[in-house]
Amino acid sequence: MLTLDAVRAQLAERLYLEPGELTDDADLFAEGLDSVTIVDLVEEWREGGAAVSFADLAEQPTLRAWWDLLSGTGAEDA
């Protein structure tokens, strides 16, 4: 099951940051996120049952927006 802390840790690891360095509203592209990493995360999260797409994540590249989608509190389903 995904948690906000787990998602933050996954992102931080891929961005070579400590989880505490990654704020909820940081632009993940500005932090160094690339499209290949998004594809990897989408695959991983889908395997865990999350209904999320590359387009969903690329459209709003912040931890807060991604968590809203992953936790089901965000906009539409993928």
PyMOL Python script that loads the backbone (N, CA, C, O; Angstrom):
from pymol import cmd

cmd.read_pdbstr("""\
ATOM      1  N   MET A   1       0.832  -1.180   0.000  1.00  0.00           N
ATOM      2  CA  MET A   1       0.000   0.000   0.000  1.00  0.00           C
ATOM      3  C   MET A   1       0.885   1.255   0.000  1.00  0.00           C
ATOM      4  O   MET A   1       1.857   1.352   0.749  1.00  0.00           O
ATOM      5  N   LEU A   2       0.522   2.198  -0.853  1.00  0.00           N
ATOM      6  CA  LEU A   2       1.286   3.430  -0.936  1.00  0.00           C
ATOM      7  C   LEU A   2       0.939   4.381   0.202  1.00  0.00           C
ATOM      8  O   LEU A   2      -0.216   4.497   0.610  1.00  0.00           O
ATOM      9  N   THR A   3       1.942   5.040   0.690  1.00  0.00           N
ATOM     10  CA  THR A   3       1.742   6.111   1.658  1.00  0.00           C
ATOM     11  C   THR A   3       2.467   7.340   1.119  1.00  0.00           C
ATOM     12  O   THR A   3       3.337   7.228   0.255  1.00  0.00           O
ATOM     13  N   LEU A   4       2.109   8.491   1.625  1.00  0.00           N
ATOM     14  CA  LEU A   4       2.786   9.718   1.204  1.00  0.00           C
ATOM     15  C   LEU A   4       4.282   9.632   1.500  1.00  0.00           C
ATOM     16  O   LEU A   4       5.101  10.034   0.674  1.00  0.00           O
ATOM     17  N   ASP A   5       4.635   9.121   2.647  1.00  0.00           N
ATOM     18  CA  ASP A   5       6.050   8.994   3.000  1.00  0.00           C
ATOM     19  C   ASP A   5       6.791   8.048   2.054  1.00  0.00           C
ATOM     20  O   ASP A   5       7.941   8.298   1.693  1.00  0.00           O
ATOM     21  N   ALA A   6       6.130   6.969   1.657  1.00  0.00           N
ATOM     22  CA  ALA A   6       6.754   6.017   0.734  1.00  0.00           C
ATOM     23  C   ALA A   6       6.964   6.640  -0.639  1.00  0.00           C
ATOM     24  O   ALA A   6       8.014   6.457  -1.255  1.00  0.00           O
ATOM     25  N   VAL A   7       5.970   7.374  -1.116  1.00  0.00           N
ATOM     26  CA  VAL A   7       6.089   8.041  -2.414  1.00  0.00           C
ATOM     27  C   VAL A   7       7.194   9.096  -2.352  1.00  0.00           C
ATOM     28  O   VAL A   7       8.002   9.209  -3.274  1.00  0.00           O
ATOM     29  N   ARG A   8       7.226   9.861  -1.271  1.00  0.00           N
ATOM     30  CA  ARG A   8       8.284  10.872  -1.097  1.00  0.00           C
ATOM     31  C   ARG A   8       9.659  10.197  -1.113  1.00  0.00           C
ATOM     32  O   ARG A   8      10.588  10.697  -1.748  1.00  0.00           O
ATOM     33  N   ALA A   9       9.789   9.079  -0.426  1.00  0.00           N
ATOM     34  CA  ALA A   9      11.069   8.365  -0.382  1.00  0.00           C
ATOM     35  C   ALA A   9      11.459   7.836  -1.766  1.00  0.00           C
ATOM     36  O   ALA A   9      12.625   7.916  -2.153  1.00  0.00           O
ATOM     37  N   GLN A  10      10.500   7.302  -2.503  1.00  0.00           N
ATOM     38  CA  GLN A  10      10.779   6.807  -3.854  1.00  0.00           C
ATOM     39  C   GLN A  10      11.274   7.936  -4.753  1.00  0.00           C
ATOM     40  O   GLN A  10      12.261   7.786  -5.472  1.00  0.00           O
ATOM     41  N   LEU A  11      10.583   9.052  -4.703  1.00  0.00           N
ATOM     42  CA  LEU A  11      10.979  10.191  -5.530  1.00  0.00           C
ATOM     43  C   LEU A  11      12.340  10.730  -5.107  1.00  0.00           C
ATOM     44  O   LEU A  11      13.198  10.990  -5.950  1.00  0.00           O
ATOM     45  N   ALA A  12      12.533  10.894  -3.830  1.00  0.00           N
ATOM     46  CA  ALA A  12      13.797  11.428  -3.326  1.00  0.00           C
ATOM     47  C   ALA A  12      14.969  10.540  -3.753  1.00  0.00           C
ATOM     48  O   ALA A  12      16.015  11.041  -4.166  1.00  0.00           O
ATOM     49  N   GLU A  13      14.792   9.236  -3.651  1.00  0.00           N
ATOM     50  CA  GLU A  13      15.854   8.311  -4.053  1.00  0.00           C
ATOM     51  C   GLU A  13      16.226   8.504  -5.516  1.00  0.00           C
ATOM     52  O   GLU A  13      17.406   8.547  -5.865  1.00  0.00           O
ATOM     53  N   ARG A  14      15.216   8.620  -6.367  1.00  0.00           N
ATOM     54  CA  ARG A  14      15.473   8.778  -7.801  1.00  0.00           C
ATOM     55  C   ARG A  14      16.057  10.152  -8.147  1.00  0.00           C
ATOM     56  O   ARG A  14      16.705  10.315  -9.181  1.00  0.00           O
ATOM     57  N   LEU A  15      15.823  11.126  -7.283  1.00  0.00           N
ATOM     58  CA  LEU A  15      16.338  12.477  -7.512  1.00  0.00           C
ATOM     59  C   LEU A  15      17.630  12.744  -6.730  1.00  0.00           C
ATOM     60  O   LEU A  15      18.150  13.859  -6.733  1.00  0.00           O
ATOM     61  N   TYR A  16      18.138  11.703  -6.063  1.00  0.00           N
ATOM     62  CA  TYR A  16      19.365  11.815  -5.271  1.00  0.00           C
ATOM     63  C   TYR A  16      19.236  12.887  -4.186  1.00  0.00           C
ATOM     64  O   TYR A  16      20.143  13.689  -3.966  1.00  0.00           O
ATOM     65  N   LEU A  17      18.096  12.874  -3.528  1.00  0.00           N
ATOM     66  CA  LEU A  17      17.813  13.783  -2.426  1.00  0.00           C
ATOM     67  C   LEU A  17      17.466  12.973  -1.185  1.00  0.00           C
ATOM     68  O   LEU A  17      17.172  11.781  -1.274  1.00  0.00           O
ATOM     69  N   GLU A  18      17.501  13.613  -0.051  1.00  0.00           N
ATOM     70  CA  GLU A  18      16.960  13.026   1.167  1.00  0.00           C
ATOM     71  C   GLU A  18      15.458  13.312   1.162  1.00  0.00           C
ATOM     72  O   GLU A  18      15.049  14.369   0.683  1.00  0.00           O
ATOM     73  N   PRO A  19      14.631  12.413   1.675  1.00  0.00           N
ATOM     74  CA  PRO A  19      13.179  12.655   1.667  1.00  0.00           C
ATOM     75  C   PRO A  19      12.790  14.005   2.267  1.00  0.00           C
ATOM     76  O   PRO A  19      11.857  14.643   1.778  1.00  0.00           O
ATOM     77  N   GLY A  20      13.472  14.446   3.296  1.00  0.00           N
ATOM     78  CA  GLY A  20      13.156  15.722   3.916  1.00  0.00           C
ATOM     79  C   GLY A  20      13.461  16.930   3.039  1.00  0.00           C
ATOM     80  O   GLY A  20      12.972  18.030   3.300  1.00  0.00           O
ATOM     81  N   GLU A  21      14.263  16.729   2.006  1.00  0.00           N
ATOM     82  CA  GLU A  21      14.599  17.822   1.090  1.00  0.00           C
ATOM     83  C   GLU A  21      13.525  18.039   0.030  1.00  0.00           C
ATOM     84  O   GLU A  21      13.524  19.064  -0.651  1.00  0.00           O
ATOM     85  N   LEU A  22      12.619  17.088  -0.113  1.00  0.00           N
ATOM     86  CA  LEU A  22      11.605  17.142  -1.164  1.00  0.00           C
ATOM     87  C   LEU A  22      10.295  17.676  -0.585  1.00  0.00           C
ATOM     88  O   LEU A  22       9.597  16.972   0.145  1.00  0.00           O
ATOM     89  N   THR A  23       9.973  18.909  -0.912  1.00  0.00           N
ATOM     90  CA  THR A  23       8.751  19.513  -0.397  1.00  0.00           C
ATOM     91  C   THR A  23       7.550  19.082  -1.236  1.00  0.00           C
ATOM     92  O   THR A  23       7.702  18.628  -2.370  1.00  0.00           O
ATOM     93  N   ASP A  24       6.379  19.226  -0.672  1.00  0.00           N
ATOM     94  CA  ASP A  24       5.152  18.805  -1.351  1.00  0.00           C
ATOM     95  C   ASP A  24       4.888  19.565  -2.637  1.00  0.00           C
ATOM     96  O   ASP A  24       4.289  19.022  -3.565  1.00  0.00           O
ATOM     97  N   ASP A  25       5.333  20.828  -2.704  1.00  0.00           N
ATOM     98  CA  ASP A  25       5.019  21.661  -3.859  1.00  0.00           C
ATOM     99  C   ASP A  25       6.201  21.928  -4.776  1.00  0.00           C
ATOM    100  O   ASP A  25       6.104  22.754  -5.683  1.00  0.00           O
ATOM    101  N   ALA A  26       7.305  21.247  -4.554  1.00  0.00           N
ATOM    102  CA  ALA A  26       8.464  21.424  -5.431  1.00  0.00           C
ATOM    103  C   ALA A  26       8.140  20.925  -6.831  1.00  0.00           C
ATOM    104  O   ALA A  26       7.486  19.895  -6.994  1.00  0.00           O
ATOM    105  N   ASP A  27       8.601  21.658  -7.844  1.00  0.00           N
ATOM    106  CA  ASP A  27       8.455  21.225  -9.230  1.00  0.00           C
ATOM    107  C   ASP A  27       9.448  20.077  -9.443  1.00  0.00           C
ATOM    108  O   ASP A  27      10.661  20.284  -9.420  1.00  0.00           O
ATOM    109  N   LEU A  28       8.929  18.888  -9.647  1.00  0.00           N
ATOM    110  CA  LEU A  28       9.789  17.707  -9.742  1.00  0.00           C
ATOM    111  C   LEU A  28      10.693  17.745 -10.968  1.00  0.00           C
ATOM    112  O   LEU A  28      11.791  17.189 -10.941  1.00  0.00           O
ATOM    113  N   PHE A  29      10.247  18.394 -12.042  1.00  0.00           N
ATOM    114  CA  PHE A  29      11.114  18.538 -13.214  1.00  0.00           C
ATOM    115  C   PHE A  29      12.298  19.448 -12.886  1.00  0.00           C
ATOM    116  O   PHE A  29      13.425  19.172 -13.299  1.00  0.00           O
ATOM    117  N   ALA A  30      12.053  20.523 -12.150  1.00  0.00           N
ATOM    118  CA  ALA A  30      13.132  21.425 -11.739  1.00  0.00           C
ATOM    119  C   ALA A  30      14.113  20.715 -10.802  1.00  0.00           C
ATOM    120  O   ALA A  30      15.291  21.066 -10.746  1.00  0.00           O
ATOM    121  N   GLU A  31      13.617  19.712 -10.067  1.00  0.00           N
ATOM    122  CA  GLU A  31      14.472  18.933  -9.160  1.00  0.00           C
ATOM    123  C   GLU A  31      15.287  17.874  -9.899  1.00  0.00           C
ATOM    124  O   GLU A  31      16.155  17.234  -9.305  1.00  0.00           O
ATOM    125  N   GLY A  32      15.011  17.683 -11.205  1.00  0.00           N
ATOM    126  CA  GLY A  32      15.792  16.738 -11.997  1.00  0.00           C
ATOM    127  C   GLY A  32      15.036  15.519 -12.484  1.00  0.00           C
ATOM    128  O   GLY A  32      15.635  14.628 -13.087  1.00  0.00           O
ATOM    129  N   LEU A  33      13.737  15.456 -12.240  1.00  0.00           N
ATOM    130  CA  LEU A  33      12.938  14.318 -12.698  1.00  0.00           C
ATOM    131  C   LEU A  33      12.891  14.293 -14.221  1.00  0.00           C
ATOM    132  O   LEU A  33      12.778  15.340 -14.859  1.00  0.00           O
ATOM    133  N   ASP A  34      12.978  13.104 -14.799  1.00  0.00           N
ATOM    134  CA  ASP A  34      12.871  12.978 -16.254  1.00  0.00           C
ATOM    135  C   ASP A  34      11.750  12.017 -16.617  1.00  0.00           C
ATOM    136  O   ASP A  34      11.196  11.332 -15.757  1.00  0.00           O
ATOM    137  N   SER A  35      11.425  11.980 -17.901  1.00  0.00           N
ATOM    138  CA  SER A  35      10.287  11.187 -18.362  1.00  0.00           C
ATOM    139  C   SER A  35      10.491   9.689 -18.152  1.00  0.00           C
ATOM    140  O   SER A  35       9.527   8.970 -17.890  1.00  0.00           O
ATOM    141  N   VAL A  36      11.708   9.215 -18.261  1.00  0.00           N
ATOM    142  CA  VAL A  36      11.978   7.787 -18.060  1.00  0.00           C
ATOM    143  C   VAL A  36      11.657   7.395 -16.617  1.00  0.00           C
ATOM    144  O   VAL A  36      11.105   6.323 -16.370  1.00  0.00           O
ATOM    145  N   THR A  37      11.996   8.247 -15.686  1.00  0.00           N
ATOM    146  CA  THR A  37      11.700   7.975 -14.278  1.00  0.00           C
ATOM    147  C   THR A  37      10.196   7.959 -14.043  1.00  0.00           C
ATOM    148  O   THR A  37       9.696   7.129 -13.285  1.00  0.00           O
ATOM    149  N   ILE A  38       9.471   8.871 -14.687  1.00  0.00           N
ATOM    150  CA  ILE A  38       8.010   8.876 -14.539  1.00  0.00           C
ATOM    151  C   ILE A  38       7.433   7.566 -15.053  1.00  0.00           C
ATOM    152  O   ILE A  38       6.567   6.975 -14.408  1.00  0.00           O
ATOM    153  N   VAL A  39       7.903   7.109 -16.204  1.00  0.00           N
ATOM    154  CA  VAL A  39       7.419   5.841 -16.763  1.00  0.00           C
ATOM    155  C   VAL A  39       7.686   4.700 -15.779  1.00  0.00           C
ATOM    156  O   VAL A  39       6.812   3.863 -15.552  1.00  0.00           O
ATOM    157  N   ASP A  40       8.870   4.662 -15.202  1.00  0.00           N
ATOM    158  CA  ASP A  40       9.203   3.612 -14.230  1.00  0.00           C
ATOM    159  C   ASP A  40       8.274   3.660 -13.018  1.00  0.00           C
ATOM    160  O   ASP A  40       7.793   2.628 -12.551  1.00  0.00           O
ATOM    161  N   LEU A  41       8.029   4.870 -12.516  1.00  0.00           N
ATOM    162  CA  LEU A  41       7.156   5.016 -11.351  1.00  0.00           C
ATOM    163  C   LEU A  41       5.721   4.622 -11.688  1.00  0.00           C
ATOM    164  O   LEU A  41       5.062   3.959 -10.888  1.00  0.00           O
ATOM    165  N   VAL A  42       5.232   5.016 -12.846  1.00  0.00           N
ATOM    166  CA  VAL A  42       3.878   4.641 -13.257  1.00  0.00           C
ATOM    167  C   VAL A  42       3.743   3.123 -13.287  1.00  0.00           C
ATOM    168  O   VAL A  42       2.770   2.574 -12.769  1.00  0.00           O
ATOM    169  N   GLU A  43       4.707   2.448 -13.888  1.00  0.00           N
ATOM    170  CA  GLU A  43       4.658   0.981 -13.949  1.00  0.00           C
ATOM    171  C   GLU A  43       4.657   0.371 -12.556  1.00  0.00           C
ATOM    172  O   GLU A  43       3.874  -0.533 -12.264  1.00  0.00           O
ATOM    173  N   GLU A  44       5.534   0.868 -11.707  1.00  0.00           N
ATOM    174  CA  GLU A  44       5.638   0.350 -10.345  1.00  0.00           C
ATOM    175  C   GLU A  44       4.328   0.567  -9.579  1.00  0.00           C
ATOM    176  O   GLU A  44       3.828  -0.347  -8.923  1.00  0.00           O
ATOM    177  N   TRP A  45       3.784   1.767  -9.666  1.00  0.00           N
ATOM    178  CA  TRP A  45       2.562   2.085  -8.931  1.00  0.00           C
ATOM    179  C   TRP A  45       1.345   1.363  -9.502  1.00  0.00           C
ATOM    180  O   TRP A  45       0.440   0.992  -8.754  1.00  0.00           O
ATOM    181  N   ARG A  46       1.314   1.163 -10.812  1.00  0.00           N
ATOM    182  CA  ARG A  46       0.206   0.399 -11.403  1.00  0.00           C
ATOM    183  C   ARG A  46       0.235  -1.051 -10.935  1.00  0.00           C
ATOM    184  O   ARG A  46      -0.808  -1.643 -10.658  1.00  0.00           O
ATOM    185  N   GLU A  47       1.425  -1.614 -10.849  1.00  0.00           N
ATOM    186  CA  GLU A  47       1.557  -2.983 -10.347  1.00  0.00           C
ATOM    187  C   GLU A  47       1.008  -3.092  -8.933  1.00  0.00           C
ATOM    188  O   GLU A  47       0.519  -4.147  -8.528  1.00  0.00           O
ATOM    189  N   GLY A  48       1.092  -2.002  -8.188  1.00  0.00           N
ATOM    190  CA  GLY A  48       0.567  -1.957  -6.831  1.00  0.00           C
ATOM    191  C   GLY A  48      -0.909  -1.603  -6.767  1.00  0.00           C
ATOM    192  O   GLY A  48      -1.481  -1.503  -5.681  1.00  0.00           O
ATOM    193  N   GLY A  49      -1.532  -1.410  -7.934  1.00  0.00           N
ATOM    194  CA  GLY A  49      -2.966  -1.168  -7.974  1.00  0.00           C
ATOM    195  C   GLY A  49      -3.389   0.277  -8.181  1.00  0.00           C
ATOM    196  O   GLY A  49      -4.585   0.567  -8.202  1.00  0.00           O
ATOM    197  N   ALA A  50      -2.437   1.189  -8.335  1.00  0.00           N
ATOM    198  CA  ALA A  50      -2.791   2.599  -8.539  1.00  0.00           C
ATOM    199  C   ALA A  50      -3.250   2.829  -9.980  1.00  0.00           C
ATOM    200  O   ALA A  50      -2.676   2.283 -10.922  1.00  0.00           O
ATOM    201  N   ALA A  51      -4.274   3.630 -10.131  1.00  0.00           N
ATOM    202  CA  ALA A  51      -4.781   3.992 -11.450  1.00  0.00           C
ATOM    203  C   ALA A  51      -4.228   5.374 -11.799  1.00  0.00           C
ATOM    204  O   ALA A  51      -4.858   6.398 -11.536  1.00  0.00           O
ATOM    205  N   VAL A  52      -3.034   5.377 -12.398  1.00  0.00           N
ATOM    206  CA  VAL A  52      -2.368   6.637 -12.721  1.00  0.00           C
ATOM    207  C   VAL A  52      -1.672   6.482 -14.072  1.00  0.00           C
ATOM    208  O   VAL A  52      -1.238   5.387 -14.431  1.00  0.00           O
ATOM    209  N   SER A  53      -1.568   7.573 -14.811  1.00  0.00           N
ATOM    210  CA  SER A  53      -0.919   7.508 -16.118  1.00  0.00           C
ATOM    211  C   SER A  53       0.239   8.499 -16.188  1.00  0.00           C
ATOM    212  O   SER A  53       0.360   9.407 -15.366  1.00  0.00           O
ATOM    213  N   PHE A  54       1.074   8.298 -17.183  1.00  0.00           N
ATOM    214  CA  PHE A  54       2.187   9.212 -17.413  1.00  0.00           C
ATOM    215  C   PHE A  54       1.668  10.633 -17.574  1.00  0.00           C
ATOM    216  O   PHE A  54       2.209  11.563 -16.975  1.00  0.00           O
ATOM    217  N   ALA A  55       0.631  10.808 -18.371  1.00  0.00           N
ATOM    218  CA  ALA A  55       0.079  12.148 -18.627  1.00  0.00           C
ATOM    219  C   ALA A  55      -0.399  12.808 -17.339  1.00  0.00           C
ATOM    220  O   ALA A  55      -0.190  14.004 -17.136  1.00  0.00           O
ATOM    221  N   ASP A  56      -1.043  12.030 -16.465  1.00  0.00           N
ATOM    222  CA  ASP A  56      -1.505  12.575 -15.182  1.00  0.00           C
ATOM    223  C   ASP A  56      -0.345  13.182 -14.403  1.00  0.00           C
ATOM    224  O   ASP A  56      -0.443  14.292 -13.879  1.00  0.00           O
ATOM    225  N   LEU A  57       0.746  12.442 -14.337  1.00  0.00           N
ATOM    226  CA  LEU A  57       1.882  12.872 -13.541  1.00  0.00           C
ATOM    227  C   LEU A  57       2.640  14.019 -14.194  1.00  0.00           C
ATOM    228  O   LEU A  57       3.057  14.957 -13.515  1.00  0.00           O
ATOM    229  N   ALA A  58       2.820  13.944 -15.510  1.00  0.00           N
ATOM    230  CA  ALA A  58       3.563  14.986 -16.215  1.00  0.00           C
ATOM    231  C   ALA A  58       2.831  16.322 -16.193  1.00  0.00           C
ATOM    232  O   ALA A  58       3.460  17.380 -16.231  1.00  0.00           O
ATOM    233  N   GLU A  59       1.517  16.273 -16.132  1.00  0.00           N
ATOM    234  CA  GLU A  59       0.709  17.495 -16.151  1.00  0.00           C
ATOM    235  C   GLU A  59       0.902  18.339 -14.897  1.00  0.00           C
ATOM    236  O   GLU A  59       0.918  19.568 -14.968  1.00  0.00           O
ATOM    237  N   GLN A  60       1.047  17.690 -13.763  1.00  0.00           N
ATOM    238  CA  GLN A  60       1.205  18.387 -12.482  1.00  0.00           C
ATOM    239  C   GLN A  60       2.347  17.755 -11.704  1.00  0.00           C
ATOM    240  O   GLN A  60       2.119  16.916 -10.832  1.00  0.00           O
ATOM    241  N   PRO A  61       3.579  18.153 -12.016  1.00  0.00           N
ATOM    242  CA  PRO A  61       4.742  17.475 -11.429  1.00  0.00           C
ATOM    243  C   PRO A  61       5.122  17.949 -10.025  1.00  0.00           C
ATOM    244  O   PRO A  61       6.213  18.478  -9.810  1.00  0.00           O
ATOM    245  N   THR A  62       4.214  17.754  -9.083  1.00  0.00           N
ATOM    246  CA  THR A  62       4.538  18.015  -7.672  1.00  0.00           C
ATOM    247  C   THR A  62       4.132  16.799  -6.853  1.00  0.00           C
ATOM    248  O   THR A  62       3.241  16.043  -7.240  1.00  0.00           O
ATOM    249  N   LEU A  63       4.782  16.624  -5.741  1.00  0.00           N
ATOM    250  CA  LEU A  63       4.446  15.516  -4.856  1.00  0.00           C
ATOM    251  C   LEU A  63       3.000  15.626  -4.392  1.00  0.00           C
ATOM    252  O   LEU A  63       2.298  14.617  -4.325  1.00  0.00           O
ATOM    253  N   ARG A  64       2.545  16.825  -4.072  1.00  0.00           N
ATOM    254  CA  ARG A  64       1.168  17.022  -3.606  1.00  0.00           C
ATOM    255  C   ARG A  64       0.157  16.557  -4.663  1.00  0.00           C
ATOM    256  O   ARG A  64      -0.777  15.819  -4.350  1.00  0.00           O
ATOM    257  N   ALA A  65       0.349  16.992  -5.914  1.00  0.00           N
ATOM    258  CA  ALA A  65      -0.568  16.610  -6.991  1.00  0.00           C
ATOM    259  C   ALA A  65      -0.521  15.101  -7.236  1.00  0.00           C
ATOM    260  O   ALA A  65      -1.552  14.466  -7.455  1.00  0.00           O
ATOM    261  N   TRP A  66       0.677  14.543  -7.195  1.00  0.00           N
ATOM    262  CA  TRP A  66       0.796  13.101  -7.419  1.00  0.00           C
ATOM    263  C   TRP A  66       0.128  12.322  -6.303  1.00  0.00           C
ATOM    264  O   TRP A  66      -0.542  11.321  -6.558  1.00  0.00           O
ATOM    265  N   TRP A  67       0.304  12.769  -5.075  1.00  0.00           N
ATOM    266  CA  TRP A  67      -0.315  12.062  -3.958  1.00  0.00           C
ATOM    267  C   TRP A  67      -1.834  12.153  -4.054  1.00  0.00           C
ATOM    268  O   TRP A  67      -2.530  11.183  -3.750  1.00  0.00           O
ATOM    269  N   ASP A  68      -2.356  13.301  -4.472  1.00  0.00           N
ATOM    270  CA  ASP A  68      -3.806  13.423  -4.667  1.00  0.00           C
ATOM    271  C   ASP A  68      -4.307  12.379  -5.664  1.00  0.00           C
ATOM    272  O   ASP A  68      -5.346  11.756  -5.450  1.00  0.00           O
ATOM    273  N   LEU A  69      -3.565  12.194  -6.746  1.00  0.00           N
ATOM    274  CA  LEU A  69      -3.949  11.195  -7.747  1.00  0.00           C
ATOM    275  C   LEU A  69      -3.817   9.773  -7.204  1.00  0.00           C
ATOM    276  O   LEU A  69      -4.721   8.952  -7.356  1.00  0.00           O
ATOM    277  N   LEU A  70      -2.695   9.500  -6.578  1.00  0.00           N
ATOM    278  CA  LEU A  70      -2.432   8.150  -6.084  1.00  0.00           C
ATOM    279  C   LEU A  70      -3.350   7.741  -4.939  1.00  0.00           C
ATOM    280  O   LEU A  70      -3.692   6.567  -4.797  1.00  0.00           O
ATOM    281  N   SER A  71      -3.742   8.703  -4.135  1.00  0.00           N
ATOM    282  CA  SER A  71      -4.592   8.381  -2.981  1.00  0.00           C
ATOM    283  C   SER A  71      -6.068   8.460  -3.324  1.00  0.00           C
ATOM    284  O   SER A  71      -6.926   8.157  -2.495  1.00  0.00           O
ATOM    285  N   GLY A  72      -6.360   8.870  -4.558  1.00  0.00           N
ATOM    286  CA  GLY A  72      -7.757   8.921  -4.980  1.00  0.00           C
ATOM    287  C   GLY A  72      -8.484  10.182  -4.570  1.00  0.00           C
ATOM    288  O   GLY A  72      -9.709  10.247  -4.671  1.00  0.00           O
ATOM    289  N   THR A  73      -7.754  11.188  -4.108  1.00  0.00           N
ATOM    290  CA  THR A  73      -8.411  12.426  -3.712  1.00  0.00           C
ATOM    291  C   THR A  73      -8.300  13.499  -4.772  1.00  0.00           C
ATOM    292  O   THR A  73      -8.824  14.600  -4.607  1.00  0.00           O
ATOM    293  N   GLY A  74      -7.610  13.176  -5.874  1.00  0.00           N
ATOM    294  CA  GLY A  74      -7.405  14.162  -6.924  1.00  0.00           C
ATOM    295  C   GLY A  74      -8.494  14.155  -7.969  1.00  0.00           C
ATOM    296  O   GLY A  74      -9.630  13.759  -7.705  1.00  0.00           O
ATOM    297  N   ALA A  75      -8.144  14.586  -9.123  1.00  0.00           N
ATOM    298  CA  ALA A  75      -9.090  14.712 -10.234  1.00  0.00           C
ATOM    299  C   ALA A  75      -9.546  13.349 -10.733  1.00  0.00           C
ATOM    300  O   ALA A  75      -9.749  12.425  -9.946  1.00  0.00           O
ATOM    301  N   GLU A  76      -9.701  13.236 -12.013  1.00  0.00           N
ATOM    302  CA  GLU A  76     -10.259  12.020 -12.597  1.00  0.00           C
ATOM    303  C   GLU A  76      -9.295  10.846 -12.572  1.00  0.00           C
ATOM    304  O   GLU A  76      -8.085  11.026 -12.432  1.00  0.00           O
ATOM    305  N   ASP A  77      -9.830   9.665 -12.706  1.00  0.00           N
ATOM    306  CA  ASP A  77      -9.014   8.451 -12.748  1.00  0.00           C
ATOM    307  C   ASP A  77      -8.323   8.342 -14.092  1.00  0.00           C
ATOM    308  O   ASP A  77      -8.754   8.944 -15.076  1.00  0.00           O
ATOM    309  N   ALA A  78      -7.241   7.563 -14.128  1.00  0.00           N
ATOM    310  CA  ALA A  78      -6.506   7.363 -15.374  1.00  0.00           C
ATOM    311  C   ALA A  78      -7.241   6.401 -16.281  1.00  0.00           C
ATOM    312  O   ALA A  78      -6.772   6.108 -17.381  1.00  0.00           O
TER     313      ALA A  78
END
""", "prot")
cmd.dss("prot")
cmd.show_as("cartoon", "prot")
cmd.util.cbc("prot")
cmd.orient("prot")
